[in-house]
């Protein structure tokens, strides 16, 4: 019996992917659940052939845009809690560079995706070829090198036998909780079809154990000592809590010691069972979290990168003696904010710290707990009143999000990524009914939501309803994955909020620069005006979505929206709900400042006023390492 198999490099890659499994806490999962691909120059002759001949256990999905298929892989990986992902293959040149934004979103958010970016000929016999970048100094440079900075692992395969080391390393990175992100294999089109005698052992099933990193006892002891003296502690819970499956541990920790929890975008919903949940943390968070953060003396950051939206550009913590403890599997993230780094799995670290605090009989004082309850009640009342809509008036975005929230059931998933929807969900979504929120705000990628919803549905076929909440601006950037949803009969509901533009950015523009609107509303150009500031454009989003095969509903008031949500749940396959919203509405904010820059010199009064508002927040910024 031969100990080798003669295969093309593409065939070997496809066979190999089907033999890889992840294991977390004893649960075994196929690591690569399928492959998305758009075929063209560079991958049609070999990778497509390999999938057709050898991909019996690797479902193939047909996206409509290369960026979108990476977002689908992100949605799939989130639904699988990072235990599995999808592969993506694209053609040479624009096909592969279209994957860059998706790769960046995956890497920034620490989400595993596998990319096969086709490359130009390694042998070079043909000379310069279609879609090749000809660099005058670096002859071996290709456009795929643009993927290097947005990939956690990158390798260019110039010989078929290099897969023997490249693919195992790719799997290692995909299953490493600290290092995961986009993994890119640049695959020259000739090498894809070249044959090699691969060892049979290379294709044996392999388990990749996702290990929980044990915390250092010294770090745990120091964390216990710091927290034991805290009078006003605060937990900031990030996506690492979800990926560690530490929600129950966090709930018990918060309830036992009376410590409030504020959530990042990626961590939205992880503290749903505790009465000490403050909601979203930071700029798009709640006023309750903002006020508690201002006085916090110990901040415990769990599984979060602590980006500026959470820290208010490092202005949210007013207590000059505030101490930070950062629990993270990633050492880089754990060392942020000049605090105590606890480089460890979130669940294990919380369990160890909890036992130490119990031994010391630690608990926050009744007065602090009463203040937490007061802040929670104040915020809920203020927000509810703020988003209330008079009969006959256009719906606010807050009201729309609340209506979707009220229509959800246990196991439902809501996805948002850019514009106003992620902010409204972050500050106000109630996960106590068992719904889940997947907010992509590390990269805040417009166009993420619809393909991510498809990926989430593929990753969790037994989930309840999968909602993608988007604005009309995001819809116009990439609606075509609705066709993919129709192809797959994917049960998703896309809620399109029609407010005639990028109103979230228009509001930011007005408040940060003093400009009423420049390029952020969908308006016609009047005559020879320098800017399109004429009449608002009327776009028939419902007709567009219907033309792609979705079941479509329209809503102009809350009753119609609720009826549409109920009807969409009963519909098989993808649904789109187009709902009219007030054009320039905004809901009450958290009061947390954000550094977006301002013009230091101007002759315009409104710009000068905006700069003054900006400078009022700078005084709270602190150097935190």
matplotlib code that plots the C-alpha trace (Angstrom):
import matplotlib.pyplot as plt

x = [0.0, 1.5, 2.4, 1.9, -0.9, -0.1, -2.3, -2.3, -1.7, -5.3, -6.6, -4.3, -5.6, -9.3, -8.8, -6.7, -9.4, -12.0, -9.9, -9.4, -11.4, -11.5, -12.0, -13.1, -14.0, -14.4, -16.8, -15.5, -16.4, -15.4, -13.0, -13.7, -17.5, -17.6, -16.0, -17.3, -15.8, -16.0, -14.0, -12.0, -8.5, -6.3, -8.6, -11.1, -8.8, -7.5, -9.3, -12.8, -11.7, -10.4, -13.7, -15.7, -13.6, -12.6, -14.9, -17.5, -17.5, -16.9, -20.2, -19.6, -21.5, -21.7, -21.4, -21.9, -19.0, -15.6, -15.7, -19.1, -18.0, -15.4, -18.2, -20.2, -17.3, -17.1, -20.8, -20.4, -17.4, -19.3, -22.3, -19.8, -18.2, -14.9, -14.7, -15.2, -15.1, -15.4, -12.8, -13.0, -11.4, -11.0, -9.4, -6.3, -6.2, -9.4, -11.0, -8.4, -8.0, -11.8, -11.2, -9.0, -11.7, -13.3, -9.8, -9.2, -12.6, -11.8, -8.3, -9.4, -12.2, -10.1, -12.3, -10.9, -11.4, -9.4, -8.6, -7.2, -6.1, -5.1, -1.8, 0.0, 2.3, 5.3, 7.1, 6.8, 7.2, 4.3, 5.7, 3.3, -0.2, -3.8, -4.4, -0.7, 0.9, 4.2, 6.4, 9.5, 11.7, 10.2, 9.6, 8.1, 5.5, 1.9, -1.4, -1.9, 0.9, -1.8, -3.3, -0.2, -1.0, -4.6, -3.7, -2.7, -0.8, 0.2, 2.1, 2.7, 2.9, 5.6, 5.9, 3.2, 5.1, 5.0, 1.4, 2.9, 4.0, 1.7, -1.6, -0.9, 0.4, -2.8, -4.9, -2.9, -3.5, -7.2, -7.6, -5.4, -7.7, -5.0, -3.7, -6.7, -7.9, -7.6, -5.3, -4.2, -2.7, -1.6, -1.8, -0.2, -2.3, 0.3, 1.2, -2.4, -2.3, 1.1, 1.3, 3.3, 3.5, 1.9, 2.3, -0.9, -0.4, -0.9, -4.6, -5.4, -8.0, -6.4, -7.8, -6.9, -7.5, -8.6, -6.9, -7.9, -4.9, -4.3, -3.7, -0.5, -1.1, 0.9, -1.4, -4.5, -3.2, -2.5, -5.9, -7.6, -5.6, -6.6, -10.3, -10.6, -9.9, -12.2, -15.2, -16.5, -15.4, -16.6, -16.3, -16.1, -17.1, -15.9, -16.2, -13.7, -16.3, -18.5, -15.7, -14.7, -18.3, -17.9, -21.3, -22.5, -19.3, -19.5, -23.2, -22.3, -19.2, -21.2, -24.1, -22.0, -19.8, -22.2, -20.0, -21.7, -21.0, -20.8, -20.5, -18.5, -20.0, -18.5, -19.6, -23.1, -25.4, -22.8, -24.1, -27.8, -28.6, -27.2, -29.1, -25.9, -25.8, -25.4, -25.7, -23.3, -20.0, -18.6, -19.6, -22.6, -23.3, -25.7, -25.6, -25.7, -22.4, -21.0, -21.7, -20.5, -17.3, -16.5, -16.1, -14.8, -11.7, -11.0, -11.8, -11.7, -11.6, -12.4, -11.7, -11.7, -9.3, -10.4, -10.7, -11.6, -15.4, -15.3, -12.8, -14.2, -10.8, -9.4, -11.5, -14.3, -12.5, -12.3, -11.0, -7.3, -6.5, -8.4, -6.6, -7.1, -7.0, -7.1, -8.0, -7.2, -5.8, -3.8, -0.8, -0.9, -4.4, -3.9, -1.1, -3.2, -4.0, -1.0, -2.8, -2.3, -2.2, -3.8, -3.0, -5.5, -8.8, -11.7, -13.6, -10.6, -9.4, -12.8, -13.2, -9.8, -10.4, -13.9, -12.6, -10.1, -12.7, -15.1, -12.3, -11.9, -15.7, -15.6, -18.7, -19.5, -21.3, -25.1, -24.7, -22.8, -25.4, -28.2, -26.4, -26.1, -29.8, -30.6, -28.4, -30.0, -33.5, -32.7, -31.2, -34.1, -36.7, -34.7, -34.1, -37.7, -39.0, -36.5, -37.3, -41.1, -42.8, -46.0, -48.8, -48.4, -44.8, -41.9, -40.4, -37.1, -34.3, -34.4, -38.1, -37.4, -34.7, -36.9, -39.7, -37.4, -36.1, -39.6, -40.3, -37.4, -37.5, -34.9, -32.2, -32.7, -29.7, -29.4, -26.5, -25.3, -22.1, -22.1, -24.1, -26.8, -28.1, -25.1, -25.2, -28.9, -28.5, -25.4, -27.2, -30.6, -31.0, -32.4, -30.9, -32.7, -35.1, -32.2, -31.6, -28.0, -26.3, -23.4, -22.2, -19.2, -17.8, -14.1, -13.8, -17.4, -17.8, -20.6, -21.9, -21.0, -24.5, -26.4, -23.6, -22.8, -26.5, -26.2, -23.0, -24.7, -27.6, -25.3, -23.3, -26.4, -29.2, -31.2, -31.1, -34.3, -34.7, -31.5, -31.9, -29.7, -30.5, -29.1, -29.6, -30.3, -26.7, -25.4, -28.1, -26.9, -23.3, -24.1, -27.6, -26.7, -26.1, -29.8, -29.5, -27.2, -29.7, -32.4, -30.1, -29.5, -33.1, -31.4, -34.0, -32.9, -34.8, -33.1, -34.6, -33.7, -34.1, -34.7, -33.6, -32.1, -28.4, -25.5, -27.3, -25.1, -22.0, -24.0, -24.8, -21.1, -20.1, -22.4, -21.3, -17.6, -17.0, -20.0, -21.0, -24.7, -24.2, -21.5, -21.9, -23.9, -27.5, -29.0, -29.9, -30.1, -27.7, -29.5, -28.2, -24.5, -24.3, -21.0, -22.7, -25.8, -28.0, -31.3, -34.3, -34.0, -33.8, -36.6, -35.3, -37.7, -35.7, -38.7, -38.9, -35.1, -35.2, -38.2, -36.4, -33.7, -36.2, -36.8, -40.2, -40.6, -42.7, -42.9, -43.7, -44.4, -45.5, -44.9, -48.0, -47.0, -43.5, -44.7, -47.0, -44.1, -41.8, -44.5, -45.1, -41.4, -41.0, -43.6, -41.9, -39.7, -36.4, -35.1, -37.3, -36.7, -38.6, -38.2, -39.2, -39.3, -37.6, -37.1, -34.3, -32.2, -33.3, -30.8, -31.5, -30.1, -26.4, -24.2, -22.4, -19.1, -16.8, -15.0, -11.9, -12.6, -10.4, -11.4, -10.3, -8.0, -8.2, -11.4, -13.3, -16.7, -18.6, -20.3, -17.0, -15.5, -18.3, -17.8, -14.1, -15.0, -17.3, -14.5, -11.9, -14.3, -13.8, -10.0, -9.4, -10.6, -8.2, -5.5, -2.3, -2.9, 0.1]
y = [0.0, 3.3, 5.7, 8.7, 10.2, 12.1, 15.2, 18.7, 21.3, 22.5, 18.9, 18.4, 21.6, 20.6, 17.1, 18.4, 20.9, 18.2, 16.3, 19.1, 19.4, 21.7, 20.6, 22.9, 21.4, 18.0, 19.2, 18.2, 20.4, 20.3, 23.2, 24.3, 24.0, 24.9, 27.1, 30.3, 31.1, 33.3, 31.7, 33.4, 33.9, 32.0, 29.6, 28.4, 25.8, 24.1, 25.0, 24.6, 21.3, 20.2, 21.1, 19.3, 16.1, 15.9, 18.2, 15.6, 16.9, 20.5, 22.3, 25.0, 28.4, 31.0, 34.6, 37.7, 39.7, 38.6, 41.0, 39.7, 36.1, 36.9, 38.6, 35.5, 33.5, 36.0, 35.5, 31.7, 31.8, 33.9, 31.5, 28.7, 30.8, 30.7, 26.8, 26.7, 28.9, 28.9, 29.0, 31.6, 31.5, 34.4, 34.9, 36.9, 40.6, 42.4, 39.2, 38.7, 42.4, 42.6, 40.3, 42.8, 44.7, 41.4, 40.2, 43.4, 43.1, 39.5, 40.3, 43.4, 41.5, 38.4, 36.2, 33.2, 33.1, 31.2, 32.9, 31.4, 34.4, 33.3, 34.7, 35.2, 32.5, 31.5, 30.2, 33.5, 31.9, 33.8, 37.2, 39.8, 38.4, 39.7, 41.5, 41.4, 44.2, 45.1, 46.7, 48.5, 47.5, 44.4, 41.8, 39.3, 41.7, 41.0, 42.7, 39.9, 41.5, 44.0, 41.2, 40.9, 43.6, 42.5, 38.8, 37.0, 34.5, 34.9, 32.5, 32.4, 28.9, 28.7, 24.9, 22.3, 20.6, 23.9, 23.0, 20.4, 23.2, 26.1, 24.4, 23.1, 26.5, 28.1, 25.7, 26.5, 30.2, 29.7, 27.8, 30.0, 32.2, 34.7, 35.0, 34.2, 36.3, 36.2, 33.5, 34.1, 31.5, 33.2, 30.5, 31.0, 29.7, 27.4, 26.0, 25.2, 22.6, 21.2, 17.7, 16.3, 12.9, 13.9, 11.6, 9.8, 10.7, 14.4, 13.6, 11.8, 13.4, 15.9, 17.5, 21.1, 21.6, 25.1, 25.4, 27.5, 29.4, 29.1, 32.3, 32.9, 32.4, 35.6, 37.6, 36.2, 37.0, 40.6, 41.0, 39.7, 42.2, 45.1, 44.2, 43.4, 47.1, 48.5, 50.6, 51.4, 48.6, 48.2, 45.3, 46.0, 42.7, 42.1, 39.4, 37.3, 36.5, 35.0, 33.1, 31.7, 30.7, 32.5, 34.2, 32.2, 32.7, 36.4, 36.5, 34.7, 36.9, 40.1, 39.0, 37.5, 40.6, 43.4, 44.6, 46.3, 45.1, 47.3, 45.6, 46.4, 46.0, 42.5, 41.6, 42.9, 40.4, 38.5, 39.8, 39.4, 37.4, 39.7, 42.5, 44.6, 44.9, 48.6, 48.0, 49.3, 50.9, 54.1, 56.5, 54.5, 53.0, 54.0, 57.0, 54.5, 53.0, 56.4, 57.8, 54.6, 54.6, 58.2, 57.3, 53.7, 53.1, 49.6, 48.7, 45.0, 44.6, 41.1, 40.0, 43.4, 45.4, 48.6, 50.7, 54.3, 53.9, 51.9, 54.2, 57.5, 58.0, 57.4, 60.1, 58.0, 57.3, 60.5, 59.0, 59.9, 56.8, 54.3, 51.0, 48.7, 44.9, 43.4, 39.7, 38.6, 35.6, 38.0, 39.5, 42.6, 43.4, 42.5, 45.0, 48.0, 50.9, 50.4, 48.1, 44.6, 42.1, 38.7, 36.8, 34.0, 32.5, 34.7, 31.9, 30.4, 33.8, 34.9, 31.6, 32.0, 35.6, 34.8, 32.1, 34.5, 37.3, 34.9, 33.8, 37.5, 37.9, 40.8, 42.6, 46.1, 48.4, 48.8, 52.4, 51.6, 49.0, 51.5, 53.9, 51.3, 50.6, 54.3, 54.9, 51.9, 53.2, 56.8, 55.7, 53.4, 56.1, 58.7, 56.6, 55.3, 58.8, 60.0, 57.5, 57.8, 58.8, 60.9, 59.3, 60.0, 61.1, 59.2, 56.4, 57.1, 54.6, 53.8, 53.0, 50.7, 48.9, 48.6, 47.1, 44.5, 43.7, 43.2, 40.8, 38.6, 35.2, 33.0, 31.9, 34.8, 36.6, 40.3, 41.6, 45.1, 46.8, 50.4, 53.6, 54.2, 50.6, 49.2, 52.2, 51.9, 48.1, 48.7, 51.2, 49.7, 46.1, 43.8, 40.3, 39.0, 37.0, 34.9, 36.7, 37.2, 40.2, 40.0, 43.6, 44.1, 47.4, 46.7, 47.7, 49.0, 47.7, 48.8, 45.9, 43.3, 42.7, 40.8, 38.3, 37.9, 37.0, 34.3, 33.0, 33.0, 31.0, 28.5, 28.2, 27.8, 26.3, 25.7, 29.4, 31.3, 34.3, 35.9, 39.7, 42.1, 45.7, 48.2, 51.7, 52.6, 53.7, 50.2, 48.6, 50.6, 49.5, 45.8, 44.3, 41.6, 38.9, 38.7, 36.6, 34.3, 34.1, 33.1, 30.5, 28.9, 29.5, 31.1, 32.2, 35.7, 39.0, 42.2, 45.4, 48.4, 51.7, 54.4, 57.8, 59.2, 58.9, 58.3, 60.2, 58.9, 60.5, 63.6, 64.0, 63.4, 65.9, 68.6, 68.2, 67.7, 70.1, 72.5, 71.5, 70.8, 68.3, 67.5, 64.2, 62.4, 62.7, 61.3, 64.4, 65.6, 68.2, 71.5, 73.0, 73.8, 73.6, 72.5, 69.9, 67.7, 69.5, 69.6, 67.4, 64.1, 61.1, 58.5, 55.0, 52.0, 49.7, 47.3, 46.8, 46.3, 43.6, 42.0, 41.8, 39.7, 37.1, 38.2, 38.4, 42.1, 44.1, 47.9, 49.8, 53.4, 53.2, 51.0, 48.9, 48.1, 47.3, 44.9, 43.2, 42.9, 41.4, 38.8, 38.0, 37.7, 35.2, 33.0, 33.3, 30.6, 32.0, 35.6, 38.6, 42.3, 44.9, 48.5, 50.9, 54.7, 56.7, 60.3, 61.7, 63.4, 61.9, 60.9, 59.3, 60.4, 59.7, 58.3, 61.6, 59.9, 62.0, 60.8, 62.2, 62.7, 65.8, 69.4, 72.3, 74.5, 77.4, 78.6, 81.6, 79.9, 80.5, 77.1, 75.3, 77.4, 76.4, 72.7, 73.0, 74.6, 71.6, 69.3, 70.9, 70.7, 66.9, 66.9, 67.9, 64.4, 62.5, 60.7, 59.0, 55.3, 53.7]
z = [0.0, -1.1, 1.7, -0.6, -2.7, -5.9, -6.0, -7.2, -4.5, -4.8, -4.4, -1.4, 0.2, -0.2, 1.1, 4.1, 5.1, 5.4, 8.0, 10.5, 13.7, 16.7, 20.3, 23.2, 26.5, 24.9, 22.2, 18.7, 15.7, 12.0, 11.8, 8.2, 7.7, 4.0, 1.3, -0.3, -3.7, -6.8, -9.6, -12.2, -13.6, -11.1, -9.3, -11.8, -13.4, -10.2, -7.0, -8.5, -10.0, -6.6, -4.9, -7.6, -7.4, -3.8, -1.8, -0.7, 2.9, 2.1, 1.1, -1.5, -1.3, -4.1, -2.9, -5.1, -3.8, -2.5, 0.5, 1.4, 1.6, 4.2, 6.2, 5.9, 7.3, 10.2, 10.9, 10.8, 13.1, 15.6, 15.5, 16.2, 19.1, 17.1, 17.2, 13.4, 10.3, 6.6, 3.8, 1.0, -2.4, -4.9, -8.3, -9.1, -8.7, -7.8, -6.6, -4.0, -3.1, -2.6, 0.4, 2.2, 4.1, 5.3, 6.4, 8.3, 10.0, 11.0, 12.3, 14.2, 15.9, 16.6, 14.4, 12.5, 8.7, 6.0, 2.7, -0.4, -2.5, -6.0, -7.2, -10.5, -12.0, -9.9, -13.0, -14.8, -18.2, -19.6, -18.7, -17.3, -17.1, -16.8, -13.5, -12.4, -10.5, -12.1, -9.5, -10.8, -7.8, -6.2, -8.9, -6.5, -5.1, -6.0, -4.9, -2.4, -0.3, 0.6, 2.7, 4.9, 7.4, 7.9, 8.3, 11.5, 9.3, 5.6, 3.4, -0.4, -1.7, -4.4, -4.5, -3.8, -1.0, 1.0, 2.0, 4.3, 6.7, 5.7, 6.3, 9.8, 10.8, 9.3, 11.4, 14.5, 14.2, 13.5, 16.7, 18.9, 21.1, 21.5, 17.9, 15.7, 12.9, 9.1, 7.7, 4.1, 1.8, -1.4, -4.1, -7.5, -10.3, -11.7, -8.3, -7.6, -10.4, -9.8, -8.5, -5.6, -3.8, -0.5, 2.6, 3.3, 7.0, 6.0, 5.4, 8.6, 10.8, 13.2, 16.3, 17.2, 20.9, 21.8, 25.2, 28.1, 29.3, 33.0, 34.9, 36.8, 40.6, 41.3, 38.9, 40.5, 44.0, 43.0, 41.3, 44.5, 46.6, 44.4, 44.2, 47.9, 48.6, 45.8, 46.9, 43.4, 41.1, 37.5, 35.1, 31.3, 29.6, 26.0, 23.4, 25.2, 27.8, 25.1, 23.4, 26.7, 27.4, 30.7, 30.8, 33.7, 35.6, 35.0, 36.2, 39.4, 40.0, 39.6, 41.7, 44.5, 45.0, 43.8, 41.0, 38.0, 34.5, 31.4, 28.0, 24.9, 21.4, 21.0, 24.5, 24.2, 26.0, 28.0, 31.3, 30.5, 33.7, 36.3, 38.0, 37.9, 34.1, 33.1, 29.4, 26.8, 27.9, 26.3, 23.6, 22.3, 25.7, 28.5, 30.8, 33.7, 32.6, 31.8, 35.3, 37.1, 35.0, 36.0, 39.7, 39.4, 41.5, 40.0, 36.4, 35.5, 31.7, 30.6, 27.0, 25.4, 23.3, 25.1, 22.0, 22.1, 21.9, 25.2, 27.0, 25.6, 24.0, 27.5, 29.0, 30.6, 33.9, 36.0, 39.3, 39.3, 41.3, 39.2, 38.8, 35.9, 35.8, 32.3, 31.8, 28.3, 26.4, 24.3, 26.1, 23.9, 24.9, 28.6, 28.9, 27.9, 30.2, 32.4, 34.7, 36.0, 33.1, 33.7, 30.6, 30.9, 29.8, 31.0, 32.8, 34.6, 35.7, 37.0, 38.9, 40.6, 41.5, 42.8, 45.1, 46.6, 47.1, 48.8, 51.1, 52.1, 52.4, 50.0, 48.8, 47.7, 50.1, 50.1, 49.2, 46.0, 45.1, 45.6, 43.3, 40.6, 40.8, 40.7, 37.7, 35.9, 36.6, 35.6, 32.3, 31.4, 32.1, 30.2, 27.2, 27.0, 27.1, 24.5, 21.8, 22.3, 19.1, 18.8, 16.8, 13.1, 13.5, 11.7, 13.8, 15.5, 15.1, 18.8, 18.5, 15.5, 17.3, 20.4, 18.3, 16.8, 20.3, 21.6, 18.7, 19.5, 21.2, 22.9, 20.4, 18.0, 16.7, 15.8, 13.7, 13.2, 12.2, 11.2, 11.4, 14.0, 14.5, 16.4, 18.7, 19.5, 20.0, 22.2, 24.5, 24.6, 23.5, 26.2, 25.9, 29.0, 26.8, 25.6, 22.3, 21.1, 19.6, 17.2, 16.7, 14.4, 15.7, 15.9, 12.2, 11.9, 8.4, 6.2, 4.2, 6.8, 8.1, 5.4, 4.5, 8.2, 8.8, 6.1, 7.8, 11.2, 9.8, 8.1, 11.4, 13.6, 11.5, 14.7, 15.8, 16.0, 13.7, 12.4, 12.0, 10.2, 11.1, 8.6, 7.3, 3.7, 3.2, 4.1, 1.9, -1.1, -0.5, -0.8, -1.1, -3.6, -0.9, -0.7, -3.8, -1.9, 0.9, -1.7, -3.2, 0.2, 1.4, 4.4, 7.0, 7.7, 8.2, 7.0, 8.6, 6.3, 8.1, 5.5, 6.6, 3.4, 4.0, 6.4, 9.2, 11.9, 10.2, 9.3, 13.0, 13.9, 11.2, 12.5, 16.1, 15.5, 12.6, 12.7, 9.1, 8.6, 5.9, 3.3, 1.4, 4.0, 2.8, -0.4, -2.2, -5.8, -7.1, -8.0, -11.2, -10.9, -7.1, -5.7, -3.5, -3.9, -1.3, -3.2, -2.8, -1.0, -3.4, -3.3, -3.7, -3.9, -1.6, -1.4, -5.2, -5.3, -2.6, -4.2, -7.5, -5.9, -4.6, -1.0, 0.6, 1.3, 3.8, 4.2, 7.4, 8.2, 11.8, 14.8, 14.3, 10.7, 11.8, 14.5, 11.9, 9.4, 12.0, 12.9, 9.2, 8.5, 11.2, 9.6, 6.2, 4.8, 3.4, 3.5, 4.3, 4.0, 6.0, 4.8, 7.5, 7.2, 9.9, 10.9, 8.8, 11.4, 14.7, 17.4, 20.8, 24.1, 24.5, 27.3, 27.9, 27.2, 25.1, 21.9, 20.3, 16.6, 16.1, 15.2, 13.2, 15.3, 12.9, 11.2, 10.1, 10.4, 13.6, 13.6, 13.2, 16.0, 18.3, 17.4, 18.2, 21.6, 22.3, 21.4, 23.6, 26.6, 26.6, 26.1, 29.8, 30.9, 28.7, 30.7, 29.9, 30.7, 29.0]

ax = plt.figure().add_subplot(projection="3d")
ax.plot(x, y, z, "-o")
ax.set_aspect("equal")
plt.show()
